[in-house]
Amino acid sequence: MFKPLNTKLLIELDKKEESTKSGILLATESQKTKTTGVVLEVGPKADEAIKKGCRVLLDRMGTKQEVEEGIYIIDSREVLGVEEC
């Protein structure tokens, strides 16, 4: 697995919703892009508030580099919020 450098984070994004709560299947273009995920690894210069295992809210328009299916490297400045972890 990749080790993020500088201010980068390795994030596993939450899976997209494929159906509504009532069970109706969503068309592919209707599925919202998830902007939450769990931090897998933290670069050495990332914000101290972000730790491994934290759930984070990401900027929807931010840059994400996919390294494996559902796992991305992002810059820690694209994190909008952190749930307590």
Secondary structure, DSSP 8 states (H G I E B T S, - for coil): -----TTEEEEEE-----B-TT--B--GGGS----EEEEEEE-TTS-TT--TT-EEEE-TTS--EEEETTEEEEEGGGEEEE---
